[in-house]
Amino acid sequence: MHTEIRDFMVTVSKKEVVAAKFPNQEHWLPLSNLDMCFGPPLDFSLFFCYTKPSCGDNWTFVSKVEVLKKALAEALVPYYALSGEIIPNSMGEPEILCNNRGVDFIEGFADIELQNLNLYRADETIGCKLVPKKKNGMLAVQATGFKCGGLMVACTFGHQIMDAYSASMFLISWAEIAQSKPFSSPPTFCRSLLNPRIPGSFDSSIENLCIPITTFHPTKEPNLGANNFVSRTYIVKANIINQLQSLASTNECKRTKVECFSALLWKIIAKSGTTDKNISKLGIVVDGRTRIGRGDEEKTKILASYFGCVLSIPYGSKNVDELIEKPLSWVANEVHGIVESAMTEHFLDLLDWAEAHCSVPSLLKIYAYGSREGPALVVSSGLRFPLSKVQFGWGRPTCVSCYFPWGGDAGYVMPVQSPSENGDWVVYMHLLKEELELIEHEAGHVFRPLTLGYLNEFEQEPLVSLLNVTV
């Protein structure tokens, strides 16, 4: 047993800039249309906890940090864009100046045991003390040692030039270099892969997906960026996920685990709707790498190593009463329809739309005005990112999660696989406080507060007895 602590101090011992070991010649790298046209310049963070083994560990904090910095300098050679900075070009458009400015690297020490860290209340521990604030460049890293000999490595990435898929590529390459392993997937920055069609065309549905940033007025929206959005992190056990999939599927249609999970969350938060806000929206983050090149095997293979943003967030809208009253399988079918709407043509239309509107930056509508008509939620998935492979030489991470209080007018949820590789999920949620309270009330045995000892903290329980929702 241990006591979780929120009130602790992190003492920064050193700050430096790590540049590429062999810098490229200075040059400009343009952003793609998707980079430039969707969303403000946000930052997101991924963090990794490494506990000290009970025996056989000769690593010190200093020696671990030296390995991290040396490998980072080598990783920045192929990932040269991460060592640059975004600067307006001669036309006033943002571009990446690949000048080997380097990556800010912070070393710190926390005056608590790692196992006593409160991972559940992410804003009060992870966000304010353990993930670095990116002030310059494309990436910032913080390595924090703990009294027990544990270590946290946290990285904050500029979302304007990369998505979580790209960040995962980099992290795995960084770890491979640290262990003197060959690259499993060298990156490509070939922007021509995302060129628009000539002549361009797009379906009118794309106009409902995005809005010009000039029409965005966040100060007039009471919820946007308000303090009633909070971050929490949960563990969901593998057997619960499997049973949830069984409940949300039918004999005719077996839905994916993410679709079933999203359906459950959508169904629950719909209960927070009101008479005047009775339309609930769900957005699903879809990666276009396997979709843009569908039918072109060579292009699909190259896109698999593309470093940048290749995302869309299609969304659906439903009446809250319908979401509450219909069975979970019906809601899962609606979620499936949202995912299926983002097929090959969707992304090609998106590229053409972005080209036609590139003179005016745009925002995704669900980000800007998601909850205008009622509860709104965006679900991303990091389940296919092999983050347990981010091993620098002292074992696999004990815990992995993200921190992304994105400031949008909709909640944000991202599950990742537990590094234990037993099928459990670590789930980060950034939602309105009342929505989180509702989720914990309705499905508190599904979403358990995350602790480093979560694997043995509760027994496997049948899902049906845990849910207070209409399935």
C-alpha positions as CSV (number, residue, x, y, z in Angstrom):
1,M,0.0,0.0,0.0
2,H,1.1,3.6,-0.6
3,T,-0.2,7.1,-0.3
4,E,-0.6,9.2,-3.4
5,I,0.9,12.6,-3.1
6,R,0.0,15.8,-5.1
7,D,1.9,18.3,-3.1
8,F,5.6,17.8,-4.0
9,M,8.5,19.8,-5.4
10,V,10.5,19.3,-8.5
11,T,13.9,21.0,-8.4
12,V,15.4,21.8,-11.8
13,S,19.1,21.1,-11.7
14,K,20.1,21.8,-15.3
15,K,18.7,23.2,-18.6
16,E,20.5,22.9,-21.9
17,V,19.9,22.7,-25.6
18,V,20.7,19.4,-27.4
19,A,21.4,19.8,-31.1
20,A,21.9,17.2,-33.8
21,K,25.2,15.5,-33.7
22,F,25.7,16.0,-37.5
23,P,23.6,18.9,-38.6
24,N,22.1,19.2,-42.1
25,Q,22.7,22.3,-44.2
26,E,20.2,25.0,-43.1
27,H,17.1,24.9,-45.3
28,W,13.3,25.6,-45.2
29,L,10.8,22.8,-44.9
30,P,7.3,23.8,-45.9
31,L,4.3,22.7,-43.9
32,S,1.7,20.6,-45.7
33,N,-1.8,22.0,-46.3
34,L,-3.0,19.8,-43.5
35,D,-0.4,21.2,-41.1
36,M,-1.3,24.8,-42.0
37,C,-5.1,24.7,-42.1
38,F,-6.3,22.7,-39.1
39,G,-6.1,24.1,-35.6
40,P,-4.1,26.6,-33.6
41,P,-0.4,25.8,-32.8
42,L,-1.1,23.4,-29.9
43,D,1.4,21.3,-27.9
44,F,0.8,17.8,-26.6
45,S,2.9,15.7,-24.2
46,L,3.7,12.0,-23.8
47,F,5.4,10.7,-20.6
48,F,7.0,7.5,-19.6
49,C,7.6,6.2,-16.0
50,Y,10.5,3.8,-15.3
51,T,10.7,2.2,-11.9
52,K,14.0,1.1,-10.5
53,P,14.4,-2.7,-10.5
54,S,14.7,-4.3,-7.0
55,C,18.1,-5.7,-8.0
56,G,20.7,-5.7,-10.8
57,D,20.3,-2.0,-11.7
58,N,23.6,-0.1,-11.8
59,W,22.2,3.0,-13.5
60,T,22.3,6.3,-11.8
61,F,20.1,9.3,-12.7
62,V,23.2,11.0,-14.2
63,S,24.1,8.1,-16.3
64,K,20.6,7.7,-17.6
65,V,20.4,11.3,-18.6
66,E,23.7,11.1,-20.4
67,V,22.3,8.2,-22.5
68,L,19.2,10.1,-23.2
69,K,21.1,13.2,-24.4
70,K,23.6,11.4,-26.5
71,A,20.9,9.3,-28.2
72,L,18.8,12.4,-28.7
73,A,21.7,14.2,-30.5
74,E,21.9,11.2,-32.9
75,A,18.2,10.9,-33.4
76,L,17.9,14.5,-34.4
77,V,20.0,13.8,-37.5
78,P,17.3,11.9,-39.4
79,Y,14.6,13.8,-37.5
80,Y,16.1,17.1,-38.3
81,A,12.8,19.0,-38.4
82,L,12.5,18.5,-34.6
83,S,15.7,20.5,-34.2
84,G,14.4,23.5,-36.1
85,E,11.8,26.2,-35.4
86,I,8.7,27.6,-37.1
87,I,9.3,31.1,-38.6
88,P,7.3,33.0,-41.2
89,N,8.8,32.8,-44.7
90,S,9.0,35.7,-47.1
91,M,5.3,35.3,-47.9
92,G,4.4,35.5,-44.2
93,E,3.5,31.8,-44.2
94,P,4.8,29.6,-41.3
95,E,7.6,27.2,-42.4
96,I,10.1,25.1,-40.5
97,L,13.6,26.6,-40.6
98,C,15.8,23.6,-40.3
99,N,18.7,25.4,-38.6
100,N,19.6,22.9,-35.9
101,R,18.5,25.2,-33.2
102,G,18.2,22.1,-31.0
103,V,15.8,20.8,-28.4
104,D,15.4,22.2,-24.8
105,F,16.4,19.5,-22.3
106,I,15.5,19.9,-18.6
107,E,16.9,17.8,-15.8
108,G,15.0,17.8,-12.4
109,F,14.5,15.9,-9.2
110,A,11.2,15.2,-7.4
111,D,11.2,14.9,-3.7
112,I,8.8,11.9,-3.6
113,E,8.8,8.2,-4.4
114,L,7.6,7.5,-8.0
115,Q,5.0,5.0,-6.7
116,N,3.5,7.8,-4.6
117,L,2.9,10.1,-7.6
118,N,-0.8,10.9,-8.2
119,L,-1.2,10.0,-11.9
120,Y,-5.0,10.2,-11.7
121,R,-5.1,14.0,-11.1
122,A,-2.9,14.8,-14.1
123,D,-3.3,18.6,-14.0
124,E,-2.0,18.8,-10.4
125,T,1.0,16.6,-10.8
126,I,1.9,15.7,-14.4
127,G,0.9,19.0,-16.1
128,C,2.3,21.5,-13.7
129,K,5.6,19.9,-12.7
130,L,6.6,16.9,-14.8
131,V,6.0,17.7,-18.5
132,P,8.1,20.6,-19.9
133,K,6.5,23.7,-21.3
134,K,7.7,24.1,-24.9
135,K,8.9,27.7,-25.2
136,N,11.1,27.3,-28.3
137,G,11.5,25.0,-31.2
138,M,9.5,21.9,-32.0
139,L,10.2,19.7,-29.0
140,A,11.1,19.9,-25.3
141,V,12.2,17.1,-23.0
142,Q,12.3,16.8,-19.3
143,A,13.9,13.9,-17.3
144,T,12.9,13.8,-13.7
145,G,14.5,11.6,-11.1
146,F,12.7,10.4,-8.0
147,K,13.8,9.5,-4.4
148,C,13.3,5.8,-5.1
149,G,15.6,5.8,-8.1
150,G,12.7,5.9,-10.6
151,L,12.7,8.1,-13.7
152,M,10.1,9.9,-15.7
153,V,10.9,11.0,-19.3
154,A,8.4,13.5,-20.6
155,C,8.3,15.1,-24.1
156,T,6.2,18.0,-25.3
157,F,5.7,18.2,-29.1
158,G,4.5,20.9,-31.4
159,H,1.2,19.6,-32.8
160,Q,1.4,22.0,-35.7
161,I,4.1,19.9,-37.5
162,M,3.4,16.4,-36.1
163,D,0.7,14.1,-34.8
164,A,1.0,11.4,-32.2
165,Y,1.9,8.8,-34.9
166,S,4.9,10.9,-35.8
167,A,5.8,11.4,-32.2
168,S,5.7,7.7,-31.6
169,M,8.0,7.1,-34.6
170,F,10.5,9.5,-33.2
171,L,10.4,8.1,-29.6
172,I,10.9,4.5,-30.8
173,S,13.9,5.6,-33.0
174,W,15.4,7.6,-30.1
175,A,15.2,4.5,-27.9
176,E,16.6,2.3,-30.6
177,I,19.6,4.5,-30.9
178,A,20.1,4.5,-27.2
179,Q,20.3,0.7,-27.3
180,S,22.5,0.7,-30.5
181,K,19.8,-0.9,-32.5
182,P,19.1,-0.2,-36.2
183,F,16.2,2.1,-37.1
184,S,13.0,0.2,-37.6
185,S,11.4,3.1,-39.5
186,P,13.4,6.0,-40.8
187,P,11.2,9.1,-41.3
188,T,10.3,10.9,-44.5
189,F,9.4,14.5,-44.8
190,C,8.3,14.3,-48.5
191,R,5.5,16.9,-48.6
192,S,4.6,15.9,-52.2
193,L,2.8,12.9,-50.7
194,L,0.1,15.3,-49.6
195,N,-0.2,17.4,-52.8
196,P,-3.7,18.3,-53.8
197,R,-5.3,17.0,-57.0
198,I,-5.3,19.1,-60.2
199,P,-7.9,20.2,-60.8
200,G,-9.1,20.0,-57.2
201,S,-12.6,19.3,-56.0
202,F,-14.2,18.5,-52.7
203,D,-17.6,17.4,-51.3
204,S,-19.7,20.0,-49.6
205,S,-19.5,17.9,-46.4
206,I,-16.0,19.2,-45.9
207,E,-17.4,22.7,-45.4
208,N,-19.2,21.4,-42.3
209,L,-16.0,20.0,-40.9
210,C,-14.0,23.2,-40.8
211,I,-14.5,27.0,-40.3
212,P,-12.2,29.9,-41.2
213,I,-10.2,31.0,-38.2
214,T,-11.4,34.6,-38.8
215,T,-14.9,33.5,-37.7
216,F,-13.7,32.0,-34.5
217,H,-14.4,34.1,-31.4
218,P,-13.4,32.1,-28.3
219,T,-14.0,35.0,-25.9
220,K,-17.7,34.7,-26.7
221,E,-17.9,31.1,-25.9
222,P,-18.2,30.5,-22.1
223,N,-16.9,27.0,-22.0
224,L,-13.9,27.4,-24.3
225,G,-10.7,27.2,-22.3
226,A,-12.6,27.6,-19.1
227,N,-11.3,26.2,-15.8
228,N,-14.1,23.6,-15.6
229,F,-12.2,21.4,-18.1
230,V,-10.0,19.1,-16.0
231,S,-7.7,16.2,-16.8
232,R,-7.9,12.7,-15.3
233,T,-6.1,9.4,-16.1
234,Y,-7.7,6.0,-15.7
235,I,-6.9,2.3,-16.1
236,V,-9.4,0.0,-17.9
237,K,-8.8,-3.7,-17.5
238,A,-8.6,-6.0,-20.6
239,N,-11.5,-8.2,-19.6
240,I,-13.8,-5.2,-19.3
241,I,-12.8,-3.9,-22.7
242,N,-13.5,-7.4,-24.2
243,Q,-16.9,-7.6,-22.5
244,L,-17.7,-4.1,-23.6
245,Q,-17.0,-5.1,-27.2
246,S,-19.3,-8.1,-26.8
247,L,-22.1,-5.9,-25.5
248,A,-21.7,-3.3,-28.2
249,S,-21.5,-5.7,-31.1
250,T,-24.2,-7.9,-32.7
251,N,-24.0,-11.2,-34.4
252,E,-24.1,-9.4,-37.8
253,C,-21.5,-6.7,-36.9
254,K,-18.6,-6.9,-34.6
255,R,-17.3,-3.4,-33.9
256,T,-13.8,-2.5,-33.0
257,K,-12.8,-2.0,-29.3
258,V,-12.3,1.8,-29.9
259,E,-15.7,2.1,-31.5
260,C,-17.4,0.3,-28.6
261,F,-15.4,2.3,-26.0
262,S,-16.3,5.6,-27.8
263,A,-20.0,4.5,-27.9
264,L,-20.0,4.0,-24.1
265,L,-18.5,7.4,-23.4
266,W,-20.9,9.1,-25.9
267,K,-23.8,7.4,-24.3
268,I,-22.8,8.5,-20.8
269,I,-21.9,12.1,-21.5
270,A,-25.2,12.6,-23.3
271,K,-26.8,12.5,-19.9
272,S,-25.3,15.8,-19.2
273,G,-27.4,17.4,-21.9
274,T,-30.1,20.0,-21.1
275,T,-33.4,21.1,-22.6
276,D,-31.7,23.9,-24.5
277,K,-28.5,21.9,-25.3
278,N,-29.8,18.5,-26.4
279,I,-27.6,17.7,-29.4
280,S,-24.4,15.8,-28.5
281,K,-21.4,15.5,-30.8
282,L,-18.7,12.8,-31.1
283,G,-15.6,13.3,-33.1
284,I,-13.1,10.4,-33.9
285,V,-9.5,11.2,-34.8
286,V,-8.7,9.3,-38.0
287,D,-5.2,8.8,-39.4
288,G,-5.1,9.2,-43.2
289,R,-1.8,7.4,-43.8
290,T,-3.4,4.1,-44.8
291,R,-6.3,5.9,-46.5
292,I,-4.8,8.5,-48.8
293,G,-2.7,5.9,-50.6
294,R,-5.3,3.2,-50.6
295,G,-4.9,1.2,-53.9
296,D,-1.3,2.5,-54.3
297,E,0.9,0.0,-52.4
298,E,4.1,2.0,-52.9
299,K,2.6,5.3,-51.7
300,T,1.0,3.6,-48.7
301,K,4.4,2.1,-47.8
302,I,6.0,5.6,-47.9
303,L,3.2,7.2,-46.1
304,A,3.7,4.8,-43.2
305,S,7.0,6.6,-42.4
306,Y,5.7,10.1,-43.2
307,F,6.5,12.6,-40.4
308,G,3.8,15.3,-40.1
309,C,0.1,15.7,-39.5
310,V,-2.2,13.4,-41.5
311,L,-5.4,13.7,-39.5
312,S,-9.0,14.4,-39.7
313,I,-11.7,14.6,-37.1
314,P,-15.1,13.6,-38.7
315,Y,-17.9,13.9,-36.2
316,G,-21.5,12.9,-35.8
317,S,-24.4,14.7,-34.0
318,K,-27.3,13.0,-32.2
319,N,-30.1,14.0,-30.0
320,V,-29.2,13.2,-26.3
321,D,-32.5,11.3,-25.7
322,E,-31.7,9.0,-28.6
323,L,-28.2,8.3,-27.3
324,I,-29.5,7.6,-23.8
325,E,-32.5,5.4,-24.8
326,K,-31.0,3.4,-27.7
327,P,-28.9,0.3,-26.9
328,L,-25.1,0.4,-26.8
329,S,-24.9,-1.6,-30.1
330,W,-26.9,1.1,-31.9
331,V,-24.6,3.9,-30.6
332,A,-21.6,1.8,-31.7
333,N,-23.0,1.5,-35.2
334,E,-23.3,5.3,-35.3
335,V,-19.7,5.6,-34.2
336,H,-18.7,3.1,-36.9
337,G,-20.4,5.4,-39.5
338,I,-18.4,8.3,-38.3
339,V,-15.1,6.4,-38.8
340,E,-16.2,5.1,-42.2
341,S,-17.0,8.6,-43.4
342,A,-13.3,9.3,-43.5
343,M,-12.2,7.0,-46.3
344,T,-9.8,7.8,-49.2
345,E,-12.0,10.4,-50.9
346,H,-12.5,12.2,-47.6
347,F,-8.8,12.9,-47.2
348,L,-8.3,13.7,-50.9
349,D,-11.2,16.2,-50.6
350,L,-9.7,17.6,-47.4
351,L,-6.3,18.2,-49.2
352,D,-8.2,20.0,-52.1
353,W,-10.3,22.0,-49.7
354,A,-7.2,23.1,-47.8
355,E,-5.5,24.2,-51.0
356,A,-8.6,26.3,-51.9
357,H,-8.6,27.9,-48.5
358,C,-4.9,28.1,-47.7
359,S,-4.9,31.9,-47.7
360,V,-7.2,31.8,-44.6
361,P,-6.2,29.4,-41.8
362,S,-9.0,27.2,-40.6
363,L,-10.2,25.3,-37.5
364,L,-12.0,22.1,-37.1
365,K,-15.5,23.0,-36.2
366,I,-15.8,20.4,-33.3
367,Y,-12.7,22.0,-31.7
368,A,-14.0,25.5,-32.1
369,Y,-17.7,25.1,-31.3
370,G,-18.2,21.5,-30.2
371,S,-20.4,22.0,-27.2
372,R,-22.5,24.9,-28.6
373,E,-25.5,22.6,-28.9
374,G,-24.7,20.1,-26.1
375,P,-22.1,17.7,-24.8
376,A,-19.2,17.1,-27.2
377,L,-16.3,14.7,-27.1
378,V,-13.3,13.8,-29.4
379,V,-11.7,10.4,-29.1
380,S,-8.2,9.7,-30.4
381,S,-6.5,6.4,-30.2
382,G,-2.9,5.6,-29.4
383,L,-3.5,1.9,-29.1
384,R,-1.5,1.0,-32.2
385,F,1.5,3.0,-31.1
386,P,4.1,0.5,-29.7
387,L,5.1,2.8,-26.8
388,S,6.2,-0.1,-24.6
389,K,9.2,-0.2,-27.0
390,V,10.4,3.2,-25.7
391,Q,13.2,1.4,-23.8
392,F,16.5,3.3,-23.4
393,G,18.5,0.5,-21.7
394,W,17.0,0.2,-18.2
395,G,13.8,-1.8,-19.0
396,R,10.4,-1.1,-20.4
397,P,8.3,1.7,-19.0
398,T,6.0,0.9,-16.1
399,C,3.4,3.5,-17.2
400,V,2.8,5.5,-20.4
401,S,0.2,8.2,-21.0
402,C,-0.4,11.5,-22.6
403,Y,-1.2,15.0,-21.3
404,F,-3.1,17.2,-23.7
405,P,-5.4,19.9,-22.2
406,W,-6.0,21.2,-25.7
407,G,-8.2,24.2,-25.0
408,G,-11.0,23.2,-27.4
409,D,-14.7,23.5,-26.9
410,A,-15.1,19.7,-26.7
411,G,-13.6,17.0,-24.4
412,Y,-10.6,15.0,-25.5
413,V,-9.9,11.3,-24.7
414,M,-7.0,9.2,-25.7
415,P,-6.4,5.5,-24.7
416,V,-3.0,3.9,-25.0
417,Q,-1.9,0.3,-24.4
418,S,-0.5,-0.5,-21.0
419,P,3.2,-1.2,-21.3
420,S,2.5,-4.5,-19.4
421,E,1.1,-5.7,-22.8
422,N,-1.7,-7.6,-21.1
423,G,-4.5,-5.8,-23.0
424,D,-5.2,-3.2,-20.3
425,W,-5.7,0.5,-21.4
426,V,-4.4,3.7,-19.8
427,V,-7.0,6.3,-20.6
428,Y,-6.4,10.1,-20.5
429,M,-9.5,12.3,-20.3
430,H,-9.8,16.0,-20.6
431,L,-13.4,16.8,-20.0
432,L,-15.8,19.2,-18.2
433,K,-15.6,18.4,-14.5
434,E,-19.3,17.5,-14.4
435,E,-18.9,15.1,-17.3
436,L,-16.0,13.3,-15.5
437,E,-18.1,13.1,-12.4
438,L,-20.9,11.6,-14.4
439,I,-18.6,9.0,-16.0
440,E,-17.2,8.0,-12.6
441,H,-20.7,7.7,-11.2
442,E,-22.1,5.7,-14.1
443,A,-19.1,3.5,-14.8
444,G,-16.7,3.9,-11.8
445,H,-15.7,0.2,-11.9
446,V,-14.8,0.5,-15.6
447,F,-12.7,3.6,-15.3
448,R,-10.5,3.2,-12.2
449,P,-8.0,6.0,-11.1
450,L,-4.6,5.2,-12.4
451,T,-1.8,4.3,-10.0
452,L,1.5,2.6,-10.6
453,G,0.2,-0.4,-8.7
454,Y,-3.0,-0.7,-10.8
455,L,-2.3,-4.2,-12.0
456,N,-3.1,-5.9,-8.7
457,E,-5.5,-3.4,-7.3
458,F,-8.9,-4.9,-8.2
459,E,-10.2,-8.2,-9.4
460,Q,-11.6,-8.9,-12.8
461,E,-15.4,-8.2,-12.6
462,P,-18.2,-8.9,-15.0
463,L,-19.0,-5.8,-17.0
464,V,-22.8,-6.0,-17.0
465,S,-22.9,-5.6,-13.2
466,L,-20.7,-2.5,-13.4
467,L,-22.6,-0.4,-15.9
468,N,-25.4,1.9,-14.9
469,V,-26.2,2.6,-18.6
470,T,-28.7,1.2,-21.0
471,V,-26.7,-1.4,-23.1
